[in-house]
Amino acid sequence: MTAAYDPSKKECAVLYSVNRCAQRVYERELELRYKSNIEYRKALSLQVSDYLPAETNERHPTMRNPQSFDM
């Protein structure tokens, strides 16, 4: 917006309020994106840490204690 905010001018007041509304919507969208990214990462880390190590240890019991492997 090139014109400075002047509440006495109706057009400037309308443009100002529209710009503020658009900025609030944009900020809210960024916030939701950030939160959903964090929740996705948490879910992914839980899925990986809870599932894969247990499966690996069951398939290869010697990974828990390599000295117990006899040849």
Secondary structure, DSSP 8 states (H G I E B T S, - for coil): --S---TTSHHHHHHHHHHHHHHHHHHHHHHHHHHHHHHHHHHHHHHHHHHHHHHHHHH-GGGT-GGG---
